Amino acid sequence: MKNTISSSRRLIYMLLLLVITASVTLSLVMEHTARNIRRNETPLLNRTIPQMRNLGDFESALLRYQLALDKRFTESITPGRFQLLESMGRGELDAGLLQLRSSLGDGPELAALRAGYLRIIALTPEFERQVGTDPVAARAVLIRMNEEVKALRMRIDALQQQVEDAIYANGTMANRAIGWITGLVHVFDVLALVTCLFMLYHVRARVRVEDELSHQARHDPLTGLAHRRSFEARLAALPDTPHVVVLGTIDRFSRIIGGFGHAFGDRVMVGLAERIRGAAERSGGEVFRLDGANFAILYRMNCGDAQFAEAMSGLRDEVRNPYDCEGHEIFTTLSLGAVSFPLHGANPDALLRNADAALQAARKAGGDRLEVYSQQLNAEAGERLDMESLLRHAVEREELELHYQPQQALQNGGLIGFEALVRWRRMGKLISPAEFIPLAEESGLIVAIGNWVLEQACRQISEWQAETGQRVVVAVNISPRQFAAPGFLAHLEDLLATSHVDPSCLELEITESVMVEDAESAIALLHRLRALGLKLAIDDFGTGYSSLAYLSRFPIHKLKIDQSFVRNMHAVSEQGTIVQATIGLGHSLGLTVIAEGVESETQRAMLSAWRCDEIQGYYYSRPLPAASALNFLEGSLQLQAA
């Protein structure tokens, strides 16, 4: 493209240079030709043409003189009349010679004319003497005079022919010069026409490129939709009539890219964008692509209108329809956040901020839904930002602490270990893990917090073993983000080496979601952890994605039944069936099975009857601070000793 533009520019410059050169050359040639024509015309006008006229006048005077002689010979005029005409004719001939002298000069031509004229004049007296007395002699003189006249006229004709030749030659030269100039003008016209046509083509191409660049400056190059700057400009120019601004994102679009690549994702995005555009425009909406999988739609209506509800329903249904791309059936959904103009914001910044708050609420709720903005959303977003800021300093301010929930063996009722649970004490008040753990996951702080938990758990194991002389097993939850962190294995190896903790005393609880992104890499990492001597457990079993597909390949020791199944298993038979089946599945694979969330004797009895190995929950003990957990441990050891 760049080389083509450079070549076009060079060609234009060459054509323009040729036009300029041709123009200057044409001007010089025309000036030179005009000068030659003027140079040739000056003697033609000043001498040649007057000479032609003078020769004609001289010849006419000669003819009249001859006529007077003929009349006198035939005696058709009187002698007196003849003398008058002869005198007048001689005067005309003298005057004619005088005029010819101005054009011929004193050259041989004029001398020859004068000589001929003088010979005729010299015979006139003899003619007058004989005409009345001897007609025969007079006739002989007249014949001689006519011969002289004829010879003189022939000389005059020769001179006239020379004049005509000169005039014709000058005209031929002028015609040739004019033809040459005309040819040059035609060449110049053709060159100018070619240049103009090429410049018109180039200008048209440039205008087309400028239009394309202008379109690209205002539109997304992939989907052809107007982009974020166009959207913000559109918001800034909204009239004072109700509008709805909708921000949307395609849920889990990153999984499509992760599974099939960016090029495939781009092709899917083009198709989905066309669907979204079609569905939105059917309801009068304007669609913009902001970035990635994020879109914006502008409607001229109110959020509370039935028409808006129909538009959103149609939009979501359109996106939910399976999308076939290169033989792959893709299922997608939309998360949407809506705000009303001017109710929820009178400027683009406020509208976008509030719409994004509504969108994030829709995504947080699981996606595939519409959230309409309310002031509470901004308040919650602000609280989350404040909490995230405080959480970032929680470790360095030593605001985090570990509580330990005992785990019981159902066979003998003895203590088999603890689960370490992180707590955040802020201003003397404990903040619920349900509030800060999801925030830590979302912000990435869970990696640093998880590393701190591992370090504290290892330190606590060492202290308890030193005080009691007994091995103590502590289970630690490992988040998917921490598990996938590049330095996770290296950190564990360094921690075991520096703390000198028996690896079998540290149990890592992972969830099935670690398999989502790269199952093979996750399984390989689990084998490396197992090789270190660590115990491994699947936490929240049954709530993940693909545990049954990979369970036989996991190098794990224990299955942990999620409390959501245990809580209502005595009242909901289906959940009891799931728990019983999970226990059987675990035992068939040679795994220990532990149930969490056990809060009553009924639940404990059911689990015992189903041969569950271990339990954890309020029935046995609530999570305890480290000092209370030590007391619990010592009491359990005393019971076992008794």
N, C-alpha and C positions, 0 to 999 in steps of 0.2 A: 504493500500500500504506500509506504513511504517512498520507495524507489519510483513507483508510478507517478506520484505527485512531483518528485524532483525532475523526472523526464519531461512531464508536461510543462513545468515551469521553464526548463531550458528551451523547449520547443517554442514556447510563447515568446521568450526573450529573443530567440533567433528570428522569428517571424517579424517581431516588432523592429529589430535591427535591420532586417531586409526592407521593410516598409520605409523606414527612415532613410536608408541608403538610396532606395529607389526614388524617394521623394526629392532628395537633394540632387541626385543624378538627373532626374527629369527636369528640375528647375534649371540646372546648369545647361543641359542640352537645349532647352527651350530658349534660354537667354542667348546662347551662342547662335542658334538658328535665326532668331529674331534679328540679331546683330548682322548676320550675313544677308538676310533679306533686306534689311534697311540699307546695308552697304551697296547691294545690287540695285535697289530701287532708286537710290539718289541720282546716279547718272541716267537711269532710265527716265525718271521724271524730269530731270533738269536738261537733258540733252537729247536722248534717243527719241522720245515721243515728240518733243518740239521739232526735232529734225524731220520726223515723219510728216508732221503737219507742214513744215516749210517746204519740203520736197513736193508735197501735194500742191501747195500754193504756187510754187515755181512752175510745176508742170501745167497747172491750169492756166497760168499767165502765158506760158509758151504756146498752149493750144489756142488761146484767144488771139495771140499774135499771128499764128499760122492761119487762123480763120480770117483775120483781117486781110492777109495776103491773098487768100483764095477769093474773097469777095472782090478785092481790087482787080484780080486777074479776070474775073467774070464780069467786071464792071457793074456789079450790083450795088456798089457804093460810089460816091463821087470822089474825085481826088482830094478834095478838102476833107471829106469824112475819113478817108483812108489815112491822111496825114495825122488827123486827130487820134484815130484808133491806134495808129502805129506809135505815136508819141506816148499814149497812155500805156500801151503794151510794153514798150521799152522801159517806162518808169516802173511798171509792176515787176518786170524781170530784174531790173536793178535792185528794187526793194527785196525781191526774193533772194537774190544772191547775197545781199547784205544780211538777211536773216539767217541764211544758211551758213554764213561765216561764223555766226555766234555758236552754231552747233557743230559745224565741221572744222572750224578753224581755218587756218591758211594752208591746209594740207593739199595733197595731190587731187583729192576728190573735188574740192572746190575749184582748184585750178583747171581741172578737166571740164567742169561745168561752165566755167567762165570762158574757156577757149571755144567751146562749142557755141555758146551764146554769142561770142564776138564774131565767129565766122558767119553766123546767121545775120547779124546786124550789118556785117561788112557787105553782104550781098543785097541788102535792101536798096541802096541808092541805084545800083545797076538795074534792079527789078523795076524801080520807078521809071527809069529812063526808057526801058524797052517796052513796058506795058502798053504804052499809048502808040508806039511807033512800029514796033516789030513784035507781033504776038508770038511768033515762033521762038524768037530769042527770049522773050519774057517767060514763055512756058519752060524753056530750058533752065533759066535761072530759078524759076519757081520749083522745078523738080530738084535742082541742087539744094535749094533751101529746105524742101521737105525731107530730103535725105539727111541733111544736117539736123533737122528737127527730130527725125526718127532716131538718129544716132544719139542725140542728146536725151531723148526720152528713154532710150534703152539704158543709158547711163543712169538716168534718174530712177528707172525701175530697178536697176541693179542695187542702187543705194537704198531704195525702199525695201528691197528684199533683204538686204543686210540688216536694216532696222527691224524688219519683221522677225528675222532669225534671232536677233538679239533679244527682242521682246519675248519670243517663244521660249528661247533658252532660259531666260530669267524666270518665266512662268513654270517651266519644267523643273528648274531648281527649286522654286518655291513649293511646287506640288510635292516634289520628292522630300523636301524638308518637313512639310506639313504631314506627309504620310509617315515619315520616320517618327515625328512627334506623336502622331495618332497611335502608332504601334506601341510606343513607349507608354502612352496613357492607358492603352488597353492592358498592357502587361502590369502596369501599376494598379489598375483597377482589379485585375484578377488576383494579384498578390494581396491587395487590401481586402478583397472579398474573402479570400481563403483565411487571412488573418482574423477578420471579423467573425467568420463562421467558427473558426477554432476557438476564438476567445468566447464566443457565445456558448459553445459547447463546454468550455472550461468553466465559465461563470455558472452555467446551469449545473455542472457537476459539483462546483464549489458550493452553490446554494443548497444542492441536495445533501452534500456532506455536512454543511452547517446545520441544515434542518435535522439531519440524523444526530449530529452532536448535541443539538439543542434538545432533541427528544431523549437522548441518552442522559443528558444532564438532569432531566426531570423524571426519568423512568428507570426501573430496575432492569439491568441488561438480560437477566435470565428469564423472567416471567413477562416482561413488557408492562408490568403494572407501575403506576407512579410510585416513587419511593418516599422515604421519610421526609426529606426537605420539602417535597411537593405537598405532602400531607400537612406539615407544620404551616406552610404558606397558606394552604387551604383553610386550616383552622383559624389562622390570623385574619382571614378575610370573610369569616362567616357573617351573614346578615343577622339582624336582630329577630330571628325566627327560631323556634325550637328545632334542635338537631340532637341526634344521638350519635355519640362516638363509641365505637366498639373496637376493642383490642382483642385479637385472638391469636392463639398459637396451636400448632398441630401437635397433639400429645405424643410424646415418646418418638418424635421423628428421628432423634439421634440413634435409636435402635435400628432404623432402616439404613442409615448411613453406616453404622457399625457392622450390619449384617451383609450389605451388598456394595458398599463403597460410595464415595462422593458423587461419581458420575451417575450412578443409578439413582442416588438421592436427588440429583438435579433434575433428572427426567421425571421422577415422581412429583417433584415440586412444581414443575411446569404444568403437569396434568391437574394436580390439586388446585393450583392457582386459577386455572381456567374454570374449574368447577366452582370455586368460591366466587369468582367474578360473575359467572352466569347466574348463580343463585342470588347473589347480592343485587345485581342489576335488575333482576325480575321484580325486586321490591323497591327499586329506585335508589339503591345504595351505590356509593363510589368506593372502590377497593384500592388499597395501597399496600405495598409490601415494605415492611420496616427493615427487617434483617432476619437472616436464618429462616426459621419456621414461623415467624411472627408477621401478622397482618393487621391492618386497620380498615374499618369500614365506616363510612359516614352516611347516615340516613337523615332525611328531612321529616322527622316525626318526633313523638315523645316516647320515653321508655314505657310509660303506662298504656300506650295505645295497643289495641288488639292487633293492629297491622304489624307492629314491631314484634310481638310475640310470634305471629305467623312467619315473619321474616327470619327470625332466629331458629324457629323449628325447621323451616325449609332448608336453611343453611346447614344446620347440624345433620339433618337427614341426608343431604347431598354428600357431605364429607364422609358420613358413616358407610355409604355404599362401597362395597369392595372395589378396589382400583386394580385393574390388571395391567401390569407393566412387564413386558418381556417374559411372559409366562408365569410371573409371580403374582399371586393374589395378595394385595396389600390392604389391610384394614386400618383405618385412621379415625380419630375423633378430634373434636375441637374443644378447647377451653376458651371461654369468652368472658370478658369484663366490659361492662357498659356504663357510660355516664351521660347525663343530659346536659345540653348547653341551652341556656346559660345557668341552669340551676346548680350544677356541680362544678362550675368553673367558667370564668368569663374570658380566659386567655389560654393559649395553647399549652403552656407549662402546667397550669392547674388541671386542665382537662386530661393531659397525658399522665400526670402523676396519679390522679384519682382513678382513671381507667386502668392503669397498671396495678393499682392496689386491688381493684375488683378482679382483674385477671389472675393475680397471684392467689387471691382467695379461692378462685375456681380451681386452680391447679393444686392448691393445698388440699382441697376437698376431694381430690382424686381425678380431676379432669372430666372431660365430656359433659360440661355443664356451663350454664350462664350465671354470672353473678352481677347484680346491679349495684353500683356504688352506694355506700352509706358512710357517714362520718366515722362510724365505729371501725371501719376497715383501716382508715388512716391512723386512728388511735392505736389499733393493734399493730400496724406496721411500725409506728414510732416506738411502741413498747418493745417490739422485737429487735429493732435497731439498738435501742438502749441496752437491752439485755445482752445482745451480742457483744457490744462494746465492753460491758462489765465482765462477761464471760471470758473475754480475751485476757483479762488481767487476773482471773480467778486463781490460776496456778501460781503465778508469781506472788500474789498476795496471800497465798496459803489459805484460800477460802474453800478449797475442795477437801473432802475427807471421805474415807471409806467406811462403810458399814458392812457387816458380815452376817449373812443369813445362814443359820445351820441347816445341814441336810442329814436326813435320818435314814438308816437302813431298816426296811420293814421286817426283815427276817428276825433281827434281835433287838430292834429299837435303839441301837447305838448310834452315836454321831459318826458320820463318815467324812465330813468336811464342811467347808463353808463356801458360799458364793459371795464374792466381793462386789458390792454395789456402791457406785460413786454417789456422793451427796454434795450439794453446794450450800454452804452456810453463808448467807449474806446478811450483814448487820444483825447477827445473832439469830437469824431466822432461816430455817431450811426451805430451800426452793425445790419444788417437786421435780423429779427427773423427767416427768412427762412434759414439763415446760422447757427445760434447757437441753435435754439430750437430742430431740429432733433439730433444734437450732444448731447444736454443735455438729450434727451430721451434715446439715445443709451448708454451713459456713466452712466446713473442713476442720474446725477446731477439735473434732472428735479424735483426730490422729494424735495431737499433742496430749489431749486428756487421756486417751487410751494408753499412751506410753507411760504417762504418770501413774495410772492405775496399775499397770504391770510392775512398775518399779516399787510402788508402795506395797503391793501384794507380796512380792518377793522379800521385801524387807520384813513384812509382818510374819511371813512363814519362818524366816530365820529367827526372829525374836521369840516366837511361840515354841519353836523346837528347842531353843536354848533354855527357855524357862521350864518347859514340861518334859523335855527329853524324849518327846514323841513326834512321830511324823504327822504333819497336818497338811491335808489337801485343800487348796483354795482354787475355786473356779473363777475365771475372769472372762467377762463378755468381750468379744472382739467384733467391732463393727465392720461391715463390708468395706467401708472406705479405708479403715485402718489396715485391714487384711490385704487390700490391693496397693497400699502405699509401698513405694520402691524399697525403703529401708526397713521394712517390718521384720524380715527374717534376721538381718544383720543386728538389729537392735535387740532382738530376743537372745541371740547368741552371745552378744556382749553382756547382756543383763545376767544370764545364767553363769557366765564366766566370772563376773565381778561379785555376784551375790553368793556364789557357791551353794545355791539352792538345788536340792535334788530335783531334776526335771519332772519326775513322776509325781511330785507334790503340786505341780502347777497344771491345772486343767483349763484348756482354752475352749470356750463356748462360741461356736460360729453359727450363723444362720444360713439357711438354704440359699439366700439371695446372693451369696458370694459366687454362685455358679452362673449368674445371669450373663455377665460380660464375656468371660473366657473360662469355660468349665475345665478345659484340659490344663491350663496354667494353674487354676485353683487346686485341682487334684494333685498336681505335681508338688505344689507348695505344701499341701497337707502331708504328703509322704515325707517331705524334708523335715517338717515339724515333728512328725512321728519318729523320725530317725534320731532326733535330738533327745527322745525319751519323754516328751510331753504327752499328756493325756488330751484327747480330743473328744468333744461332744457336739452334737447337732442341737442347737437351741431352737425353741419355738417350732418343733417339728410338726409338719402338717399345714403350716401357714405359708410356706414358700412356693417356689415355682416348679422345680423338677426333682424333688428329693428321691422319688422312687426310681427315676431313670439313672441316677448316679449313686444311690445309696450303697449298692454292692461294691462300688469302686472306692468309697471313702475309707481311708485308714483310721476309723474312729473307734472309740471305746463305748460311747454312751449316746442314747437318744433321750432328749428332754421333751416331754409332752407339754405343749403350750397350755397355760392356765385357762385359756378361753374354752378348751374342751373339758377341763377338769371341773370348772366352776359349776356347770349345770348338768353334769353327767348323771347325777342321781335323779334329776327331774326330766331330762330330755333323753329318751332312750337312744336316739340316733347318735348323740354325742358319747354316750356310754359305750355304744358299739364301736365308735371310732377309737376310743381310748383302749378298749379291750383288744381291738385288732392291731393297734400300734404296739402294744405290749407283746403280742404274739409275733409280730413282724420283727421286732428288735431281738427277741430271744432266738428266733429262727436264724438270725444273722450273727448270733453269738455276742450280742451287745447288751450292756446294762441299760435298764430303762428307769428313768426318774421322772416323776410327775411334779410339776410346780403348781402353786396356787391352792394347795390343800388347806382347807380352813375348818373342817369339821371331822368328827369321828366317823360319820357315815361315809364321807369320801375316803378316809383312810381305810376303813374296813372293806369298801368295794375294791380299792386298789390292791389291798392285801390278798383279797379273794382271787383277784385276777393275776396274782403272782407278779405284781410290779415290784421292782427291786428297791427303789428309794423314793422318798418324798421330800418336798420342800414347801413351806408355807406357814401361815400364821398359826396353824394347829400345832406345829412343832415349835416354831419360834419366829418372832419378827426379826427383821434385820437389826443387828446390834452394833454399837460403837466398838472399837477395838478392845477397850478395857472390859466391857461387858461380855464380849465374845470370848475373851480369855477366861473369865470366870465360868462361862458356860462350858468351855472346853475342859477346864479343870474339874468341874462338877461331873461331867460326862466320864472323864477318866476315873474318877473316884467310884462312880457307879459300876463301871466295868471291872474295876479292881475288886469291888465288894462281891 
